[in-house]
Amino acid sequence: MASPHDRLNDPAREEQVRMIRLRLRADLTAYRLGYTPLTRQEALDLIERTRAEVLELFPGKEDVFELVLRPRFLRILNERALAEWGVADALN
């Protein structure tokens, strides 16, 4: 029978915890991009900080960030730009 200590060091559990942390970080970033007052540069800096945090959790997964999360964040940012800042800002 596995002890509680064994369950804490289980690689599958560690992966699950990292995935939960990734999901929370991505959701928080998406919320901040959509609903908090940020300049475009502040928003881009937030995306880069989130990228660094994601790569700490999953080293070597830059391509996944670029294919999945960055487009999500930029879409939110551009939708907000269209709604609040005007079309010209969204295109730049």
N, C-alpha and C positions, 0 to 999 in steps of 0.2 A: 504494500500500500504506500502511495506517495505521501510524503510529509508536506505540510504547508510550505516549508522552505523550498522543496522541489518544485512546487507549483509556481513560486515566485521567480524561479530561474528558468522556467520552461521557455525555450525559444519561440514557440508559437504564441505564448502569452505576451512575451516582450514585443513581438511583431504587432500583435493586436493593440497593445498600449501605444506603440508608435503610430499606428494608423489612426487611433482615436485622437491623439495629439495633432496629427496632420489635418484631420477633418476639422477639428476645432480651430486651428490656426487659419485654415483656408476660409472657413465660415466667418470668423472674426474679421479677416481682411476684407472679404466681400462686403460685409456689413459696413465697415468703416469707409470703404470706397463709395458705397452707395448713399450713406446717410450722415456722415460727419463732415463738417466744413474743412476742406482741404484744397490747397492750390493743386494744379496739375503736377507740379514738381514734387510736392509733398506726397501725392498719391503714387507717383512713380517710385519715390524713395521707399514708401511702404511696401510696394510690390517687391522691390529688391531685398528689403529686410526679411520679408516673408520667404523669399527664395532661399536666402542664407539659412533661415531656420529649418526649412524643409530639407535642405541638403545636409544639415547636421543630423537630422533624423534618418535620412536615407542617402548616404554618400553615394556619389556616382549616378544619381538619377536626374541629372540636369535635363536630359531629353524629355523625361516624363513631365517635369515642371513646365518646360517650354511648350509641350504639346497639349497639356491639359489645363494647368492652372493659370499660366500667363494669359492665354486667350480669354479665359473666364473673367479674369480681373480687368483686362483691357476692354472687354465688352461692357462690363458694368461702368467703367470709367467713361467710355464713349457715350453710353446711353445717358449718363448723368450730364455729360458735357452738352449733349443735344438739348436736354431738358432745361438746364440751368444756365449754361455759359454761352450758348449760341453755337450755331453750326460751324463757324470758322474755327473755334477752339477744338471742336471734336475732330476735325479733319487734320489738325496739326499734331 
